[in-house]
Every structure is written in structure tokens, then in C-alpha cells.
Amino acid sequence: MALSKAQVARYSRQLILPEVGVSGQNRLSEASVLVIGAGGLGSPVLFYLSAAGVGRIGVIDADAVAWSNLHRQTLYETPDVGRPKAVVAAERIRRLNPEISVEAIEGRFDAANAKDLVSRWHMVIDGSDNFATRYLANDACVLANRFLVHGGVVNFQGQVMSVRPRQSACYRCVFPEPPAVGSVPSCQEAGVLGAEAGLIGSLMAHEALKAILGVGEPLLNRLVVFDGRLSRFREVPVRRNPDCAVCGEHPTINAIQSIESAPTCAG
């Protein structure tokens, strides 16, 4: 599909990339992505997906903007405190790019809605702030055969990996069971540097855009870990587990299940 003059001007710096061009821009405009969590990771993810011209974006979050969010959740401003994150995030990225379609979903991503939500989008990006949602997102994406980008951040540490169901390691292949409640410090307890969330969230958006465009190598069977104190990335090779409960040869998880686990920090 031919681009308008306004679109050529808006996307000119990525259109000149041989890996993008008009055909790649059309792929972006035809793509749909569900972003779970509109917090520290979701903010850069939503910003860069909308700026790049991803045609349909969904954002689900149950929380309201709090004062403690403002040092890292860059979609929000001081007057937004108390307003629903999903609504404010959708407003911000619509203003950034009015051409795209944005759906704000106020509520939690849970066992009751996971199957329906995941099935409506081509890809899922999980920037949630608790392990229960991470495992639920992974399981739902494997069962629905949806590409998943996972990211997490706490303190000065971050990690990113991508999942192509039944072709690469899934989150459960790497971390078979959620940690017990109380065994892992929450964001409130461990803290997080705002720029750390921005860095990891940007890398997650980069992974998603690469996958949509079919450019380069996604982080399949590779877990990238960032040590913010040393400013060093390391790559941990992972592989699909034939005994994985959800994507293995004889899965025991064949339907969406509720999961209880410790909170983490990403939002």
C-alpha cells in the first residue's frame, strides 16, 4: 500500500533503512500488539511501538498513576496521578501518533481473560510487575501460538527474552516454577533505577519491531541479562525443555490456569 506524504515525512528515518522501506512500514501498520503493563517497561514499549507506526496496540493495566511511578514511568506527568494508567497511556500514544488504533483495557490480565485477549493480537509484550502474570502470559501465548517478548527489571538488573511457541524455549522452560510468595523482594523493597527500566523496555520494543519486520535474529533461546552497576550485558543460552509443562512433548498445562506467586518489579 502506498504511503501518504504525511506518512513518508513521519517515518522517513526508518523508511530509508533497507530492512524497512515501504513494505516494512506496511507490515508495521498491519501488526497488532498487546502490551501487558503500562509501567516502567510498558512506557518505552508503548512509546516506540506507536512512534514506529504499529497499527493496532492494546494496553492492559489495572493500576492508577501514583507518585512513586513518576521517576521511571515516562508516559505520565504529575497531573496524571490518580488516573487509570491504561487510559492515560492510550491518550499519550494517540497524541504521539493519531494514525494508529489504541485500545485501553482497565483491569488485570488474569486467567479469566487471558485466552480471549491473547487471541486478538498478533504478538504480546509482557512488562508486568509480578511473576503470576509472567507465567500466565507465557502459558497463554504458547497455547494460542503467539510470539511473546518478556522483560523484567529490579534494582540494577534487567533481562529480556523472546518466545516463539514450540520452536524456542518458553519462560517455563527457563524458569519451570514461580518463586514462592515472600521469597523474592518486590519493587517497593528492592527499588529500581528509572533509567534501567527505560533501557530494558526499549530493548523489548526493539525485539518486537524486529520480529514484525523479520529483521535480524530475535532473542530466541537466549536470555539477555543486564547488570546496571557494571553496564554489562551477558547472554545466557537457554533451550526448549522437552519436559516443559506447557510447551513440552507431553504438556500437563492444556488450558489457562490461575497462578499465585511472589510479586516482582517491572512496573
TAPE-V68682 format. One record per pair of residues at least 4 apart in sequence whose ideal C-beta (glycine too) atoms are under 7 Angstrom apart, sorted by the first residue. I is the first residue (numbers start at 1). GAP is how many residues later the second one is. D is the distance in Angstrom with one decimal. If there is no record, write none. Layout:
BEGIN
I,GAP,D / I,GAP,D
END
This chain:
BEGIN
1,25,5.4 / 3,4,4.1 / 3,5,5.2 / 3,19,6.0 / 3,22,6.4 / 5,4,6.4 / 6,4,6.2 / 7,4,6.0 / 8,4,6.0 / 8,7,6.7 / 11,4,5.1 / 11,14,5.6 / 11,42,5.8 / 12,4,6.7 / 14,6,4.9 / 14,38,6.7 / 15,5,6.0 / 15,6,6.2 / 15,7,6.9 / 15,10,6.1 / 19,5,6.5 / 19,194,6.2 / 19,196,4.5 / 20,4,3.7 / 20,5,6.2 / 20,193,6.3 / 22,4,6.4 / 23,4,6.7 / 24,4,6.6 / 24,189,4.9 / 25,4,6.4 / 25,28,6.2 / 26,4,6.2 / 27,4,6.4 / 27,185,5.8 / 27,186,6.1 / 28,24,5.8 / 28,25,4.8 / 28,26,5.4 / 28,27,6.9 / 28,184,5.8 / 29,24,5.6 / 29,26,4.2 / 30,25,5.8 / 31,23,5.2 / 31,24,6.0 / 31,91,5.5 / 31,92,7.0 / 31,181,4.7 / 32,23,6.7 / 32,24,3.9 / 32,89,4.7 / 32,90,4.9 / 33,16,5.9 / 33,21,5.7 / 33,24,5.6 / 33,88,6.0 / 33,89,6.8 / 33,90,4.8 / 33,92,6.2 / 33,175,6.2 / 34,24,4.4 / 34,26,7.0 / 34,83,6.2 / 34,84,6.8 / 34,87,4.0 / 34,90,4.9 / 35,7,5.3 / 35,10,5.5 / 35,11,5.7 / 35,22,6.7 / 35,23,6.8 / 35,24,4.9 / 35,90,4.9 / 35,92,6.6 / 36,24,5.7 / 36,73,5.0 / 36,88,6.7 / 36,89,6.9 / 36,90,4.8 / 36,91,6.4 / 36,92,5.1 / 36,97,6.4 / 36,101,5.7 / 37,4,6.4 / 37,5,4.5 / 37,24,5.8 / 37,90,4.1 / 37,91,4.4 / 37,92,6.2 / 37,229,6.5 / 37,230,5.2 / 38,4,4.2 / 38,5,6.9 / 38,8,6.6 / 38,21,5.1 / 38,23,4.2 / 38,37,6.7 / 38,47,4.4 / 38,48,5.8 / 38,51,4.2 / 39,4,6.8 / 39,30,6.8 / 39,34,5.3 / 39,88,6.5 / 39,90,6.1 / 39,227,6.5 / 39,228,2.7 / 40,32,4.2 / 40,33,5.4 / 40,113,6.6 / 40,152,6.7 / 40,157,3.2 / 40,161,6.7 / 40,226,6.3 / 40,227,5.8 / 41,4,6.1 / 41,86,3.2 / 41,110,5.2 / 41,112,6.5 / 41,156,5.8 / 41,159,6.1 / 41,160,4.1 / 41,163,6.3 / 41,225,4.9 / 42,4,5.7 / 42,17,6.8 / 42,85,4.3 / 42,159,6.9 / 43,4,6.3 / 43,30,5.0 / 43,31,4.7 / 43,32,4.4 / 43,158,6.3 / 44,4,6.0 / 44,30,6.9 / 44,154,5.3 / 44,157,3.5 / 44,158,4.7 / 44,161,6.0 / 45,4,6.2 / 45,80,5.4 / 45,82,5.9 / 45,156,5.1 / 45,159,5.4 / 45,160,4.7 / 46,4,6.1 / 46,11,6.8 / 46,13,6.1 / 46,29,6.5 / 46,43,5.7 / 46,47,5.3 / 47,4,6.1 / 47,28,6.8 / 47,46,6.7 / 47,49,7.0 / 48,4,6.1 / 48,154,6.5 / 48,157,3.8 / 49,5,4.3 / 49,8,5.8 / 49,156,5.8 / 49,159,6.5 / 50,4,6.6 / 50,7,6.2 / 50,43,3.9 / 50,46,5.4 / 50,47,4.7 / 50,50,5.6 / 51,45,6.1 / 51,46,6.3 / 52,157,5.7 / 53,44,6.7 / 53,47,6.7 / 54,46,6.5 / 55,45,5.8 / 55,46,6.5 / 56,44,7.0 / 56,45,4.6 / 57,36,6.9 / 57,43,6.3 / 57,45,5.2 / 58,45,4.5 / 58,47,6.2 / 58,63,6.1 / 59,27,5.2 / 59,30,5.2 / 59,31,6.0 / 59,45,5.9 / 59,46,6.7 / 60,26,6.3 / 60,45,4.0 / 60,47,6.6 / 60,49,5.3 / 60,57,6.9 / 61,24,4.4 / 61,25,4.5 / 62,44,6.7 / 62,45,5.2 / 62,46,4.4 / 63,22,5.3 / 64,18,5.6 / 64,19,6.2 / 64,20,5.6 / 64,21,6.5 / 65,4,5.7 / 65,11,4.8 / 65,15,4.5 / 65,16,5.2 / 65,17,6.5 / 65,18,5.5 / 65,20,5.7 / 65,23,6.2 / 66,15,6.5 / 67,14,5.8 / 69,4,4.2 / 69,7,6.2 / 70,6,6.2 / 70,8,6.7 / 71,123,4.5 / 72,120,6.5 / 72,122,3.4 / 72,125,4.6 / 74,124,6.7 / 75,13,6.7 / 75,14,5.0 / 75,17,4.9 / 76,4,4.4 / 76,12,6.0 / 80,8,4.9 / 83,4,6.4 / 83,5,5.1 / 84,4,6.7 / 84,22,5.2 / 85,4,5.8 / 86,4,6.3 / 86,18,4.2 / 86,19,5.8 / 86,20,5.0 / 87,4,6.5 / 87,17,5.0 / 87,19,6.6 / 88,4,6.4 / 89,4,6.5 / 90,4,6.1 / 90,12,4.5 / 90,14,3.8 / 91,4,6.5 / 92,4,6.5 / 93,4,6.5 / 93,9,5.8 / 94,4,6.0 / 94,8,5.4 / 109,4,6.8 / 109,5,6.1 / 109,8,6.7 / 109,19,7.0 / 109,24,5.6 / 109,27,6.6 / 109,28,6.7 / 110,4,6.5 / 111,25,6.6 / 111,145,5.0 / 111,146,6.2 / 111,147,4.3 / 113,4,5.3 / 114,4,6.0 / 114,22,5.5 / 114,26,4.1 / 114,142,5.1 / 115,4,6.3 / 115,25,6.1 / 115,29,6.9 / 115,141,5.2 / 116,4,6.8 / 118,6,5.8 / 118,22,4.4 / 118,23,5.9 / 118,26,4.6 / 118,28,5.4 / 119,25,5.2 / 121,25,6.9 / 123,23,6.3 / 123,24,4.7 / 123,85,6.2 / 123,88,6.7 / 124,13,6.1 / 124,17,5.3 / 124,22,5.4 / 124,24,5.0 / 125,24,4.6 / 125,79,5.8 / 125,83,5.7 / 126,8,6.0 / 126,11,4.3 / 126,22,6.5 / 126,23,7.0 / 126,24,5.1 / 127,24,5.8 / 127,74,6.5 / 127,77,6.7 / 127,139,5.4 / 127,140,7.0 / 128,5,3.7 / 128,6,5.9 / 128,9,6.8 / 128,138,6.1 / 128,139,6.8 / 129,58,6.5 / 129,134,6.7 / 129,135,6.2 / 129,136,6.0 / 129,137,4.8 / 129,138,3.4 / 130,133,4.7 / 130,134,5.7 / 131,4,6.4 / 131,47,4.6 / 131,48,6.2 / 131,130,4.0 / 131,131,5.7 / 131,133,5.5 / 132,4,6.2 / 132,46,6.7 / 132,127,4.4 / 132,128,6.0 / 132,129,4.8 / 133,4,6.0 / 134,4,6.4 / 134,16,6.7 / 134,37,6.3 / 135,4,6.2 / 135,36,6.7 / 135,37,6.8 / 135,43,5.6 / 135,124,4.9 / 136,4,6.1 / 136,123,5.6 / 137,4,6.2 / 137,11,6.6 / 138,4,6.4 / 138,10,6.4 / 138,25,6.7 / 138,32,5.5 / 138,33,3.8 / 138,34,5.9 / 139,4,6.2 / 139,107,5.0 / 139,114,5.8 / 139,117,6.5 / 140,4,6.0 / 140,116,5.9 / 141,5,4.4 / 141,7,4.1 / 141,22,6.5 / 141,24,6.2 / 142,23,4.4 / 142,28,5.5 / 142,104,4.9 / 142,105,4.9 / 145,20,5.1 / 147,17,5.9 / 147,64,5.7 / 148,14,6.8 / 148,15,4.2 / 149,13,5.2 / 149,55,5.1 / 149,58,4.8 / 149,59,5.3 / 150,10,6.9 / 150,11,5.3 / 150,13,6.8 / 150,21,5.7 / 151,8,6.8 / 151,9,4.7 / 151,49,5.2 / 151,50,6.7 / 151,53,4.3 / 151,115,6.7 / 152,6,6.7 / 152,7,5.3 / 152,112,6.3 / 152,114,5.2 / 153,4,6.9 / 153,5,4.1 / 153,39,5.9 / 153,43,5.4 / 153,44,5.1 / 153,47,4.7 / 153,112,6.6 / 153,113,5.5 / 154,33,6.3 / 154,36,5.2 / 154,38,5.7 / 154,110,6.3 / 154,111,4.0 / 155,35,4.8 / 155,36,6.0 / 155,37,6.2 / 156,37,6.1 / 156,40,6.1 / 156,71,6.9 / 156,72,3.5 / 156,73,4.9 / 157,69,6.8 / 157,70,6.4 / 157,71,6.6 / 158,38,5.7 / 158,41,6.7 / 158,42,3.7 / 158,68,4.4 / 159,64,6.0 / 159,65,6.5 / 159,66,4.9 / 160,40,6.2 / 160,43,5.1 / 160,44,5.7 / 160,47,6.5 / 160,59,6.1 / 160,64,5.0 / 161,58,5.2 / 161,61,6.6 / 161,62,4.6 / 161,63,6.9 / 162,45,5.3 / 162,49,6.9 / 162,56,4.5 / 162,57,4.5 / 162,58,5.6 / 163,5,6.0 / 163,7,4.9 / 163,8,6.5 / 164,4,4.7 / 164,56,5.6 / 165,5,6.7 / 165,82,6.2 / 166,81,5.3 / 168,52,3.8 / 168,53,5.1 / 168,72,6.2 / 169,4,4.0 / 169,5,5.8 / 169,52,5.3 / 169,69,4.5 / 169,70,5.5 / 169,71,4.7 / 170,74,6.4 / 170,76,6.4 / 170,77,4.8 / 171,4,6.1 / 172,4,5.7 / 172,72,5.3 / 172,73,5.9 / 172,74,5.3 / 173,65,6.6 / 173,67,5.4 / 173,68,4.1 / 173,71,4.8 / 173,74,6.8 / 174,49,6.2 / 174,64,4.9 / 178,81,6.1 / 178,83,3.3 / 179,4,4.6 / 179,5,4.8 / 179,82,6.0 / 179,83,4.9 / 180,82,6.5 / 181,79,6.7 / 181,80,6.4 / 181,81,5.1 / 182,80,6.3 / 183,79,5.6 / 184,78,4.4 / 184,80,6.2 / 185,4,3.9 / 185,5,4.1 / 186,4,6.9 / 186,77,4.3 / 186,78,7.0 / 186,79,6.2 / 187,5,5.7 / 187,78,2.9 / 190,75,6.3 / 192,4,6.0 / 192,5,6.1 / 192,73,5.4 / 193,35,6.3 / 194,4,6.6 / 195,4,6.2 / 196,4,6.5 / 196,32,5.0 / 197,4,5.8 / 198,4,6.2 / 199,4,6.6 / 199,27,6.9 / 200,4,6.5 / 200,26,6.6 / 201,4,6.6 / 202,4,6.3 / 203,4,6.6 / 204,4,6.6 / 205,4,6.3 / 206,4,6.3 / 207,4,6.4 / 207,11,6.0 / 207,12,5.9 / 208,4,6.5 / 209,4,6.2 / 210,5,4.8 / 210,6,5.4 / 210,8,6.0 / 211,7,5.3 / 219,5,5.9 / 221,16,6.6 / 221,17,5.6 / 221,18,5.6 / 222,13,5.4 / 222,15,6.3 / 222,16,6.8 / 223,13,4.4 / 223,15,5.3 / 224,9,5.9 / 224,11,5.6 / 225,9,5.3 / 225,11,6.1 / 226,7,5.3 / 227,5,5.0 / 240,4,6.9 / 240,7,6.7 / 241,7,6.1 / 242,6,5.3 / 242,7,4.9 / 243,5,5.0 / 244,4,3.8 / 245,6,6.1 / 245,7,4.9 / 245,8,4.9 / 246,5,5.5 / 246,7,4.3 / 247,4,6.6 / 253,4,6.3
END
